Amino acid sequence: MASQKKSHAFRVTGLSRELPDGNLKTDGDLRTALQEALHDNLTDDERSHIKAEVTIVPSCYESGKERVALVQFRGGVPQFLRDLDPLGDWQVEMGDDDINFDCHFFGFTQLYAPDDSEPVVADIIAIAGLDGHAYGSWQGRGNLGRMWLRDYLSKDLPQCRTMIYGYNSKLSSHGVDTILDYGRELMEEIKKIRNTKECLVRATQTMGEDHPAITSLYRATYGMILFAIPHKGLVMDDIQQILAGDKNHPREQLLQQISSKSDLLIHQLADFKNLIRDRKVVSFYETEQTRRLVLDSESGRWTRTGDFITTVGADSALLQLPDHVEDKVPLHADHSMVVKFDTRNAAGYRTALDKLRLFSKNAPSVVAARFGK
């Protein structure tokens, strides 16, 4: 039997559940309507060899009125989406509505609908690093291209609401965002989703100066898994090549902020350690070196085919907190593969799953006690 080709994932937003008579469309109705719209936009040749797998999931923002679809194409990307701007959207008519296709996954996206036979016990939020991709950074490189947060956790943690968060940190773009800007943007998006009815802990007014959503988020955070986070900065020689040594490039300020021995990171690390307190922390660190980026003259793309370097050493990836606060886990992978698991039996995935299961078991009572004070 021929091997199954790796899929190409897109997100579809703007799927309205509302009907003129006030009733709501079912997920099955939306899936059928979307499949028909896709069929209409495929060429005759594409209909014979491109297969679209459609999954309807709750919207993180307007779940009562809207749904979101995750669409995976096997056999190639359809012509109507081939010229899609990686940072833009493509509109398609579906009945009386305009729906939007994108592949950037900006904002929050829920990856699967929790098992409705059991109550949701925890929210899982996954955030890719700078120059990463909200969906692709977590997708394995095996022939099936499994995305473990979606394909594996939907089976292993069906009682959790698992979301990814996307933001534009591509070094090739001419953004002038700083670390502070990205943090503010994340907080604004969190405020939106923490006021939905699905939120496990609603934003509650407090006497503090912080926004109630931020205060409640801090109380509701039980633990975090950190995959090779460069707390003390990155060696920038490799990445600097992308900017061709242009000191006036808009991304230069961001690179200085995340470089090795950055004063900003030193201060933020001290603040972060003070904030953690009784939160549970799992720190994965890479034990294999990563190849340097090299520009392919034929394709014009950067590929990791150069010499081996240590991208994020253990000294930078670990917070060096006491063992009862921080679990320190070596992972036999380089920096580009540290969050990619091709199978459910991968050692890194099994360890991450064990930690998440423990979090989901213990978090409800601990978080409830914090709000009860």
Secondary structure, 3 states (H helix, E strand, C coil): CCCCCCCEEEEEEEEECECCCCCECCHHHHHHHHHHHHHHHCCHHHHHHCEEEEEEEECCCCCCCEEEEEEEEECCCCHHHHCCCCCCCEEEEECCEEEEEECCCCEEEECCCCCCCCCCCEEEEEECCCCCCCCHHHECCCCCCCEHHHHCHHHHCCCEEEEEEECCCCCCCCCCCCHHHHHHHHHHHHHHHCCCCCCCCCCCCCCCCCCHHHHHHHHHCCEEEEECCCCCCECCHHHHHHHCCCCCCCCHHHHHHCECCCHHHHHHHHHHHHHHCCCEEEEEEECCCEEEEEECCCCCCEEEEEEEECCCCHHHHCCCCCCCCEEEEEECCCCCCCCCCCCCCCHHHHHHHHHHHHHHHHHHHHHHHHHHC
